[in-house]
Amino acid sequence: VLIQRARPFLFSTSHPPAVAAACREAIRVMQDEPELIERLWANTRRFKAELARLGFDIGRSETPITPVILGDSETTIRFSSRLFEEGVFATSVVFPTVALDRARIRTIVTAAHTSEMLDEALDAFSRVGREMGLVSG
């Protein structure tokens, strides 16, 4: 009864076994395969640098999740749709999730992305950005 009614436990539940197993495996991979972490950060640095070089506002993210801040919601939603047409899945994040004038495209780079994949994504960002008049490069 105490566990079911005590405040600290009221909204707490244990993770399902599959989630616990996935977390355990993720920790094992990080310990046993450090090259994946190195590749993740190399991909992240490259992707961020190229987006910035193209003229996109990428904010100050220090993680593999990189925003491409475009400003208004309508432009951001159109940009995301155009990227999808170009073969790149990057979701739009708009008001009220972010400030009215800070709508963005949410990107995330992983260790599984190859150089070719990153090149394709960056080419799509460049094409769509130029097409929509958001970058000059």
N, C-alpha and C positions, 0 to 999 in steps of 0.2 A: 504494500500500500504506500509506503514512504516513497519508493522509487516512482510510482505512478502519479504521486501528488506533489512531491517536493519540487520547488521552483527550478533548481538547476537541471532537473531531469525532465521537466515538463515538455520541452520542445527538443529534446535530444533523443536520437535513435542511433543504434549502431549501424554501421555500414553493412550492406549485404555481403556475403562471402565472396562474390565475384569482384566487387569493388576492392575489398581488402586484398584479394589475390593480385589484382591488377596493380595496386599501389606497391605491393611487395616486389612484384616483377619489375616495375619501373625503377625502384631503388637498386635492384640487382643489376639492371642494365646500366644505370649511371655509374655503379662501382666497377663493373667488369668490362665496360666498353667506353672508356673515356674519349675515344676518337669520335664518337657520336656527338658528344658535347662540344668538342673542338670544331667539328663540322657545322654544328648548329650556329655557333658564334661566328665562324668565318662567313657562313651564308648570311647571317643577320647583318654583320658589318658591311658586307658587299652590297646587299639590297638597300640598306639605309643610305649608304654613300651614293649609290646610283640614283635613287629617288631624289635626293637632295641636289645632285648634279643636274638632274633634269629640270629642277626649279620647283619641285613640290615642297610644301610645308609639311614636315614630318614630326613636328613637335619636339618633345624632349624625352621620348620613350627610351628606357634603358633595357628593354626586354625584346625578345623576338617578335612581339606584337607591336606593329608599327602603324600609327595612324597616318593617313594622308588627308590633311585637313583642307577641305575645299570651301567651307563657309556655309552657303545656304543649302537647305535640304533638297530642293528640287534639282539643283545641279549635281549634288552628291548621288541622288538616286539614279539620275540619268547616267552619270559616270559609271556607277556600279553595273547598270544594265549593259552599257557598251562594253565594259570589260568582259562581262559574261559572254557577250556575242563574239568577243575575240578569244574566248577559251580560258579566261581567268576568272576564278570565283573569288570575289572579295566583297564582303557585305558592306552596305551603307549603315552608318549610325547617325541618326538625326534627332532633332528635338522631339520629345523632352529628355531623351537619354543624355544628350549633351546640350550645351548652351545653344541658343537659337542661331548664332552666327559661327558655330564651331562644328558643323556637320562634317563628317569624315568617312573615309573608306578605311575599313579595318583589315589590315593584312597581317599574316603570320607566316614566318619562314620556319622551316623545320630542317632537321639533319637529313631527311629523306629527299629534299629537293636537290636536283642535280644542277650543275652550271647551266645546262641547256634550258631547264625549266625556268630558272631565274632570268635568263636572257629573254625567253619568250614573254614572261610576265612584264619585265621592264620594257620590252619593245611595245607591248600592248599599252602600258601606262603612258609611254611616250606618244604613241599614235593617237590615243583617245584624248590625252591632255592637249595635244596640238589641235586636233579636230575641234575640240570644245573651246579653244582659245584660253586654256588655263596655264599653259607653258609655251615658251617660244622655241625650246630646243628641239 
